[in-house]
């Protein structure tokens, strides 16, 4: 019987460049641990052979423009700490820049909601890659704060609860329940008073695709909801009926 030995191929580690230190350092540490060389980097090993091998692996996994910084390094620990110190200052500057972008996050006038959400999530990913473990709740609140006023009603509903907010959890609700204000604020040439007779038809077409925020029934807006009018009449003790009949008489 012939026995075969499976060869396990280790994933290739991308060499250190100018903007991938956060991910490179994690993968490189794992790589050195697999090779049994990480103790040489931490200084826990006194094996000079392991130290030289670890130093060689670090040098082989950086791009050419980083080589001058490592020329004078005589140990794996020295090389690792040199790269860490060099990128720490750059990382802090990048964190500050990304934080500023997050606090100024706003949805563009013609930007799709899904694109805006992807932009916010990408900022969170970049911050975490830079070592800033920004919470989902913080990003979600900045995302909501950057929405236009047309989303004010659903914005209020989403922030009224005490559960932690996440963009992935909010997005379906925002996409399914577009604000009435978004439609009302949208320019419509049919209401320009030119007498072309298309105004009512355009308004009616818009209503068919909307859902009433009062009763949840499609086909009309909240301000013309029959159930809402009935409830108001009951609360006012019939006072609304007098107004209604007077309006008809006029």
C-alpha positions in Angstrom: 0.0 0.0 0.0 1.4 3.3 -1.1 1.1 6.2 1.4 0.9 9.7 0.2 1.8 12.8 2.3 -0.3 15.9 1.8 1.6 19.1 1.5 0.1 22.0 3.3 0.7 25.2 1.4 1.1 28.2 3.6 -0.6 31.4 2.4 1.7 34.0 0.9 2.1 37.1 3.1 2.0 40.4 1.3 5.2 42.4 1.9 5.1 45.4 4.1 4.3 48.6 2.1 3.3 52.1 3.3 -0.3 51.4 4.2 -0.7 47.8 5.3 1.3 47.6 8.6 -1.8 46.8 10.7 -2.6 43.7 8.8 1.0 42.8 7.9 2.1 42.7 11.5 -0.7 40.3 12.5 0.0 38.0 9.6 3.8 38.2 10.0 3.5 37.3 13.7 1.4 34.3 12.8 3.9 33.3 10.2 6.8 33.5 12.6 4.8 31.5 15.2 4.2 28.7 12.7 7.9 28.7 11.9 8.8 28.6 15.6 10.6 31.9 15.4 8.3 34.3 17.3 10.2 33.8 20.6 13.2 35.3 19.0 11.2 38.5 18.2 9.9 38.8 21.8 13.4 38.2 23.3 12.2 35.0 25.1 14.6 32.9 23.0 18.4 33.0 23.3 18.9 30.7 20.3 21.1 32.8 17.9 20.2 30.6 15.0 16.4 31.2 15.5 17.1 34.9 15.9 19.0 35.1 12.6 16.2 33.2 10.8 13.5 35.5 12.2 15.5 38.6 11.2 15.9 37.2 7.7 12.1 36.5 7.4 11.3 40.0 8.5 13.6 41.5 6.0 12.3 39.2 3.2 8.8 40.3 3.9 9.2 44.1 3.5 9.4 46.1 0.3 12.6 47.7 -0.9 11.9 51.2 0.4 11.9 49.8 4.0 15.3 48.1 3.7 17.4 51.2 4.7 15.6 51.2 8.1 16.6 47.6 8.7 20.2 47.7 7.6 21.5 48.5 11.1 19.3 46.0 12.9 21.3 43.1 14.4 18.4 41.1 15.9 14.8 40.1 15.0 13.5 42.0 18.0 15.4 45.2 17.0 14.0 44.9 13.4 10.4 44.4 14.7 10.5 47.3 17.1 12.1 49.6 14.5 9.2 49.0 12.1 6.6 49.3 14.9 8.0 52.6 16.0 8.2 53.9 12.4 4.6 53.1 11.7 3.2 54.1 15.0 3.5 57.8 14.2 2.0 57.3 10.7 -0.9 55.2 12.2 -1.8 58.0 14.7 -1.9 60.6 11.9 -4.1 58.2 9.8 -6.4 57.6 12.8 -6.9 61.3 13.2 -7.7 61.8 9.5 -10.2 58.9 9.5 -11.8 60.1 12.7 -12.3 63.5 11.1 -13.9 61.9 8.0 -16.2 60.0 10.3 -17.4 63.0 12.2 -18.0 64.9 9.0 -19.8 62.0 7.3 -22.8 63.2 5.3 -24.9 61.7 2.5 -24.5 63.4 -0.8 -27.4 65.1 -2.5 -27.6 62.5 -5.3 -25.9 59.6 -3.5 -27.8 56.3 -3.1 -28.5 55.2 0.4 -26.7 51.9 -0.1 -23.6 53.7 -1.4 -23.6 56.0 1.6 -23.9 53.0 3.9 -21.0 51.3 2.2 -18.9 54.5 2.6 -19.6 54.6 6.3 -18.7 50.9 6.8 -15.5 51.3 4.8 -14.4 54.1 7.2 -15.0 51.8 10.1 -12.9 49.1 8.4 -10.1 51.5 7.8 -10.2 52.7 11.4 -10.0 49.2 12.7 -7.1 48.4 10.3 -5.3 51.4 11.8 -5.8 50.0 15.3 -8.8 52.1 16.3 -11.5 49.6 17.4 -14.4 52.0 16.7 -17.7 50.5 17.9 -20.6 49.7 15.6 -22.9 52.0 17.6 -20.7 55.0 17.1 -20.5 54.5 13.3 -24.2 53.9 13.1 -25.0 57.2 15.0 -22.7 59.2 12.7 -24.3 57.5 9.8 -27.8 58.6 11.0 -26.6 62.1 11.8 -25.4 62.5 8.2 -28.7 61.6 6.6 -30.7 64.4 5.0 -33.8 65.9 6.9 -36.1 63.8 4.7 -35.2 60.8 6.8 -36.0 62.6 10.1 -39.1 60.5 11.0 -37.5 57.1 10.5 -34.3 58.4 12.1 -36.3 59.3 15.3 -37.9 55.8 15.3 -34.5 54.0 15.0 -32.9 56.0 17.8 -35.8 55.8 20.2 -35.0 52.3 21.4 -32.2 51.3 23.8 -30.7 48.5 21.6 -27.3 48.9 20.1 -27.5 50.2 16.5 -25.6 48.7 13.5 -25.7 49.9 10.0 -26.5 46.5 8.6 -29.5 46.2 10.9 -30.8 49.7 10.1 -30.3 49.7 6.3 -33.2 47.4 5.4 -35.6 49.6 7.4 -34.3 52.7 5.8 -34.6 51.2 2.3 -38.1 49.8 2.9 -39.7 52.9 4.4 -38.6 56.0 2.4 -39.7 59.2 4.1 -42.8 61.0 2.8 -40.7 64.2 3.1 -38.3 62.9 0.5 -41.1 62.7 -2.0 -42.7 66.0 -1.0 -39.4 67.8 -1.1 -38.5 66.4 -4.5 -38.9 69.0 -7.3 -42.0 68.2 -9.5 -42.6 70.2 -12.7 -46.2 69.0 -12.7 -47.0 71.5 -9.9 -45.5 74.5 -11.6 -48.9 76.1 -12.3 -48.5 76.0 -16.1 -52.0 74.5 -16.4 -50.8 71.4 -18.3 -53.2 69.2 -16.4 -50.6 66.7 -15.3 -50.3 67.8 -11.7 -53.0 65.6 -10.1 -51.9 62.5 -12.1 -48.3 62.9 -11.0 -49.4 63.3 -7.4 -51.7 60.3 -7.6 -48.9 58.2 -9.1 -46.6 59.2 -6.2 -49.2 58.1 -3.6 -49.5 54.6 -5.0 -46.0 53.8 -4.2 -46.1 55.2 -0.7 -47.2 53.7 2.7 -49.2 55.7 5.2 -47.1 56.2 8.4 -50.3 56.3 10.5 -52.1 53.1 9.5 -49.5 51.3 7.4 -51.8 51.0 4.4 -50.4 51.8 1.0 -52.1 54.3 -1.4 -52.3 57.5 0.7 -50.3 59.8 2.9 -50.7 60.3 6.6 -52.3 63.8 6.3 -55.2 62.2 4.3 -55.5 58.9 6.2 -59.2 58.0 6.7 -58.4 56.2 9.9 -56.5 59.1 11.3 -59.4 61.5 10.4 -61.8 59.2 12.1 -59.6 59.0 15.2 -59.3 62.7 15.3 -63.1 63.1 15.1 -63.6 60.7 18.0 -61.1 62.6 20.2 -62.7 65.9 19.4 -66.2 64.7 20.2 -67.5 65.4 16.7 -66.0 68.8 16.4 -64.1 67.7 13.3 -67.4 66.8 11.7 -68.6 70.4 11.9 -65.4 71.5 10.2 -65.7 68.8 7.6 -69.3 69.8 6.7 -68.4 73.5 6.6 -65.5 72.7 4.2 -67.9 70.8 1.9 -70.3 73.7 2.0 -67.6 76.1 1.0 
